[in-house]
Amino acid sequence: MSEPVLIVYATRYGSTKEVAEKIGQIFIQSGIDVDVLACKKVDTLEQYQLIVIGAPYYIGSMLKEAKKFLIKNQNILSRKQVAFFALGPIGSTEKELTETQNQLDHELKQFPWFNPISTVMFGGKYEPDKLHFLDKFLTVPPASPLHNLAANDARNWDEIKAWAENLSSSLQTADNPSVH
């Protein structure tokens, strides 16, 4: 049996956790052992053949918890197979996804040792009724893109599934070179 996969996530409101769990289910359906853990719950990375990192991307920046995870685990992440996904724009247009992906790519350049085999930006989820006290202030100014914005979910589950299946398939092919 091959080494397990770790899907580790940072989340503020739970949306990234939901995506991480869905990706974990897809790996399990492919016969791959998976652990799905919050960044803060990870003790070691040594036993994993692939580490999938998920983080929300808010207002041009990755959640600090995810950055801390990258910095803390730099030595091992630079030696392991890593894939990275982020949840970003709450709109679902190609332009929004591309712009946010470009911002993420720029931010990841501050970690020159970080070389994921795949990086992807998915749409995010916005639930104004669940915002924490300080986050609610971002919705007040009329110039804010969140001002009077209704709840929405721009996560494309078909794209998430396809990305996870592609990662899973690449692991299975690597484990069994005779499979094409």
C-alpha positions in Angstrom: 0.0 0.0 0.0 1.3 3.5 -0.8 1.7 6.3 1.6 -1.4 8.4 2.5 -2.3 11.8 1.3 -2.8 14.8 3.6 -5.3 17.5 2.7 -4.6 20.4 5.1 -6.7 23.5 5.1 -7.0 27.0 6.7 -10.5 28.4 7.0 -12.2 31.3 8.6 -15.9 30.4 7.9 -15.8 26.7 7.0 -16.0 26.9 3.2 -12.4 25.8 2.6 -12.9 23.0 5.0 -15.9 21.8 3.0 -13.8 21.8 -0.2 -11.0 20.0 1.6 -13.4 17.3 2.8 -14.9 16.9 -0.7 -11.4 16.4 -2.2 -10.7 13.9 0.6 -13.8 11.9 -0.4 -12.6 11.8 -4.0 -9.2 10.4 -3.0 -10.9 7.8 -0.8 -13.2 6.8 -3.7 -10.0 6.2 -5.7 -8.7 3.9 -3.0 -6.1 6.3 -1.5 -5.8 6.7 2.2 -6.4 10.3 3.2 -6.1 12.5 6.3 -8.0 15.8 6.2 -6.8 18.2 8.9 -6.9 21.9 9.8 -3.4 23.5 9.6 -3.3 23.9 13.4 -3.9 20.1 13.9 -1.0 18.9 11.8 1.9 17.4 13.8 4.0 15.9 11.1 4.2 15.7 7.3 6.8 13.0 6.9 4.5 10.0 6.1 2.5 11.7 3.3 3.2 11.1 -0.4 1.2 14.2 -1.4 0.2 17.2 0.7 -2.8 19.2 -0.7 -3.0 22.6 0.9 -6.2 24.7 0.8 -6.6 28.3 1.8 -9.1 31.1 1.5 -8.0 34.2 -0.4 -9.5 37.3 1.1 -9.0 40.8 -0.3 -5.8 40.1 -2.1 -4.2 37.9 0.5 -4.0 34.3 1.7 -5.3 33.7 5.2 -2.4 34.2 7.7 -2.9 30.7 9.1 -2.0 29.2 5.7 1.1 31.4 5.4 2.2 30.4 8.9 1.8 26.7 7.9 3.9 27.2 4.8 6.7 29.0 6.7 6.6 26.5 9.6 6.9 23.5 7.3 9.2 25.0 4.6 11.9 22.3 4.9 9.6 19.3 4.4 7.2 21.0 1.9 10.2 21.9 -0.3 11.0 18.1 -0.5 7.4 16.7 -0.9 4.9 16.6 -3.7 2.5 19.4 -2.9 -0.7 20.7 -4.6 -2.4 24.0 -3.6 -5.9 25.2 -3.9 -7.5 28.5 -2.9 -11.0 29.8 -2.7 -11.2 33.4 -3.8 -13.6 35.5 -5.7 -17.3 35.3 -4.8 -18.2 36.0 -8.4 -17.8 33.2 -10.9 -16.7 35.0 -14.0 -13.5 33.9 -15.8 -12.1 37.4 -15.4 -12.6 37.4 -11.6 -11.0 33.9 -11.3 -8.1 34.9 -13.5 -7.4 38.1 -11.7 -7.5 36.4 -8.3 -5.3 33.6 -9.6 -2.8 36.1 -10.8 -2.8 37.8 -7.3 -2.3 34.4 -5.7 0.6 33.5 -8.0 2.2 36.9 -7.1 1.8 36.2 -3.4 3.2 32.7 -3.6 6.4 34.2 -5.1 7.3 35.2 -1.5 7.9 31.5 -1.0 10.5 30.8 -3.7 11.1 27.3 -2.4 7.4 26.4 -2.8 6.9 24.5 -6.0 3.5 22.8 -6.1 2.7 20.3 -8.8 -0.7 22.1 -9.2 -2.1 25.4 -8.1 -5.7 26.3 -8.7 -8.2 29.1 -7.7 -11.8 28.2 -7.2 -14.7 30.6 -6.5 -15.5 31.2 -2.9 -18.6 31.4 -0.7 -20.0 34.5 1.0 -22.5 34.4 3.8 -22.9 38.0 5.3 -25.0 36.7 8.2 -22.0 34.7 9.4 -19.4 37.4 9.3 -17.4 38.0 12.5 -17.7 41.4 14.1 -14.6 43.0 12.5 -15.3 41.5 9.1 -18.7 43.2 9.1 -16.9 46.6 8.9 -15.7 45.6 5.4 -19.3 45.6 4.2 -20.2 49.1 5.5 -18.4 51.5 3.1 -20.5 52.1 -0.1 -17.3 51.7 -2.1 -16.7 48.1 -0.7 -17.4 45.3 -3.1 -19.2 43.6 -0.2 -21.6 46.5 0.5 -25.1 45.2 0.3 -23.9 42.0 -1.4 -26.2 39.1 -1.0 -25.1 35.6 0.1 -23.7 33.5 -2.7 -21.7 30.4 -3.4 -19.4 30.5 -6.4 -17.7 27.2 -5.7 -17.9 25.1 -8.8 -18.1 21.5 -7.4 -17.6 20.0 -10.9 -14.3 21.8 -11.3 -13.2 20.9 -7.8 -14.1 17.2 -8.4 -12.2 17.2 -11.8 -9.1 18.8 -10.2 -9.1 16.2 -7.3 -9.7 13.3 -9.7 -6.8 14.5 -11.8 -4.5 14.6 -8.8 -5.7 11.2 -7.6 -5.2 9.7 -11.0 -1.7 11.0 -11.2 -0.8 9.3 -7.9 -2.3 6.1 -9.0 -0.4 6.2 -12.3 2.8 6.9 -10.3 2.2 4.0 -8.0 1.5 1.6 -10.9 3.6 2.6 -13.9 1.9 -0.1 -16.1 -1.4 1.8 -15.8 -1.9 4.3 -18.7 
